[in-house]
Amino acid sequence: MAKKIHLLAAAAMAVVLAACGGGGDDSGTTTTTTETSTGAGSVTPGGSTNTGGTTTGGGTAVAAAIDKYVGTWSHCVPDGNNRYLLDRITVSKTGDNTGTLTYAGTWYTQANCTGTVVDQDGGTGTATIRGQKTVGGVSVDMIEYAEVGQGTFRDIMTVRADGRLYTGVERADSETCRPSATDDCYPTALAASGFVKQ
């Protein structure tokens, strides 16, 4: 499962990436569920119609929620096993709140993610923004990532002021967490290292 989060790494949906998230207490986090739709014609606050990221009905243009993640993102981080992971996430928009997310992880022997390749992993799936919440004082998107042949995972993502994409830290109970009224099973912390847009 540790390899799975290089997306969405961190996550990772990633994009995004992913982990079932969940477990533990929810102290320090607040959740705001937003009205989302995977197709054109979703209703935005104030009753205007959102069609692919633009607002009609006299409102101002609004970017689609997924737009900030579109593109290819990467970072090189130590994995704790004397190896270095080059993580890449690519997000392509398929709707206002959905995108195809592909991740690829390559492990190297050198700190700058060069040298001998010792392992590789990757996958593709659909990332859907299910709402927003606050984690550690930062507003994040709650991402549900359905990876082809692997199942559905939960992650959090945001693009911070430094222009980097950050994903959630995988929870210890990510494989067993089941959403409930007191636990949404999303990660409760952001990764320290962000992805740089290519």
N, C-alpha and C positions, 0 to 999 in steps of 0.2 A: 504494500500500500504506500510505502514511503516514496517509491518511484512515481506513483500516480499523480502526486501533487505538483509536479513541475509545471504546471498551468496556473492553470489555475493555480506548482511549486508552492511553494509557499502555501497555487496553485495552483490550484491551484485551479480554472477555470479555472485564474485562467480561469479566462479565462478562462472560461474560462476554465475547471480544474478541480482538484476537487477533493473533497473529503465529505463524509457524511456529517462532519461537524458535530455539535451537540454535547450533552452531558454537563455535569457540574452546575454551579449556580449561575445566575444571569446577572449578578451584581455588576454595576458599572456599565450595563448596556441597556439601551432602549430600542424598541422596535417600532417602525412605522411601516405598515403595509400600504402599498400604493396600488391604485387601480392600474393594471397592466393588461395588455393584449398582445398576442403574437401576430396579429394581422393589421392591415391598414384600417383606418376609421376608428381608432380607439378614442375614448372620451378623455379629455384633459380637464384639470381643474377649471371651473368657470363655465363648463358646458360647451367649449369649443371642440372642434373635431381635429384630431391629430392624424395626419396622413403622411407617414414616412418621415417624420421629423419636422414638418412645418405645420403651423397652426392656421386654420381658416376661421372665418367668422369675425374678422376685424382684430384678431390678436396679433401678437408679435411672433416672429419665427422662433421655434423651440427645437433644439437638437434632440434627436431620438436618444433614449437612455443608453443604447448600445454603442452609439457613435464614438464615445471617448475611448473605447477599447479596440476599435477596428485598426488592424495593422499587425506587424510582427514585432514582438518584444523579446528581449533576452537578458540573461545575466549569468555570471560565473560565480559560483559559491562553493565553499568547502562542504563536503557531506559528512564530516566527522569520522571518516574511515580512511584518512590519508589519501583521499581522492577529491577531485574537483568537478562539480556538475555544471555543464553548460546547458542551461534551460532555455528553450524557445517556445513561445506561445504565439500562435497566429489566429486572429479573430476576423471573420468575414461576416458582414451584416446580412441577415436574412429577414429581419423585421425590426420594428422599433425597439423591442425588448429581447430579441433573440439573435443568435449568431452561431455560425459553425466555428468551433474551437478545435484547433489542432495543436498538440504539444509534442515536443521531441526533447529528450534528455540524452546527453552524451557525457559520460564520465571519463576524465583524463587523469594522468599522473602528475601533471604540472599545475602550479597555482594559477596560472593565467589561462587555464583550460586549453593547453596544448600538450604535445607529447603523445604518449601511447594511449589509444582508446581502450578502456577496460570494460565498458558496458554501455548499452544503449537501450532506450525504452521510448515508447511513444503511443499516441492514440488520437482519435478524433471523435467528435460528438457534437451535441447541440447544447449551447449555454443559453439559459433563460434567466433574465432578471426578474425575481419574484417580489421585490420590494427593497426598502432601505432600512438600515438600523444604524445606531451609533455604537462604535467599539472604541474604547479608550479615548473618547472625545472626538473621534473622526467619523464622519458620515461615510458609510460603505454600502455597496449594492449587495444584496443577497442573491447569489448565483446558484442555480440548480443546473448541474452538468450531467447530461445523459450520454455516457461514453459507449460507443458501439461495442457490443460484446462484453461489456464490463458492468453495466448497471448505472444507477443514478447516484450522484454524490452532491454534497452541498459545500459551498465555499463562499467567501466574501471577497470583494474586489473594490478597489478605488484607484483613481489617478490623483496623486497628491500634488501640492504646489510645486514640487521639484520636477514635475513632468514624468515621474516614474509610476508604473503600475505596481500596486501592492496587492498581495493575496493573503488569505488567512493562514494561520498556523494550524496544522492538522491536529485535531483533538485526539486524545488517547482512546476515546470510545467511538471514534468515527465509524468503525465497522458495525457497531451494535446499537448505536443511538436510534431511537424512534421518536419522531416529533410528537410533542404533547403540548398541553396548555401552558406548561411552565418551562419548556425547553424546545427551541426551534431547531436544534441540531446543527446550527451553523457555527463556524469557529468563533471564538470569543477574543481573539487577539490577531493583530496584523503581523506579518513577517517583518523582520528588521531590514531586509534587503529587498529593494524594488527592481523591477524589470525596466530596462531602457528601451525606448522605441527605436527601431531601426530605420 
